[in-house]
Amino acid sequence: MIFYWFVYISGIVICLTVFVLYKMELIDKFLWLLYWVGFAVGLCWEIPLSIADDYSIYPPVTYLAPRPFPPPFSTIAIMITASLWDGGLFLLGVLFVKLICSEPYFDRFKGKELGILIIYGQISELLVELISSSGSGWEYNVYWWNPLLFVFNGRNITLMPQLIWFAAPIAFYIIALKLKSKLSNNS
């Protein structure tokens, strides 16, 4: 149960931290909006996976410890706070783009920027799954549509989350390019 409280509280802390950074003008409007783009992109899988977990005959996830609230409260809490986390994870990916690539960033399609976001997404997703399966978080269930990649610490590490974090940075990058262009045209 401690694991879930960590996810809930830290998701809120991430959001508040980004808000404070924006209000203190330590990050610009583009990064502030990118955080919310990451949140929205995260909702695209957090909502269906969470609902499927509660109501499907093939739940995608097995929770390794009892959740602190019964459904639907626990489901809503995990969807929102995990998406707040996703927004932060995407912003960290943007930081890696800024550390590795040369300026200007996100002004036009650059394979290197997208590649960094994809590689970072794969690494961060794998780390999240390894940490979750080592703690009392969750593990993804193996099905024909979610094959086993390997077993870690007696828990399944599966393909579906990796595929999600392969596609998600592509969607995020396309939206980031359009957002940057729109903000540039408005200023």
Buried (B, 14 or more C-beta within 10 A) or exposed (E): EEBBEBBBEBBBEBBEBBEEBBEEEEBEEBBBBBBBBBBBBBBBBBBEBBBBBEEEEEBBBEBBEEBEBEBEEBBEBBBBBBBBBBBBBBBEBBEBBBEEBEEEBBEEEBEEBBBBBBEBBBEBBBEBBBEBBEBBBBBBBBEEEBEEBEEBEEBBBBBBBBBBBBBBBBEBBEBBBEBBEEBEEEE
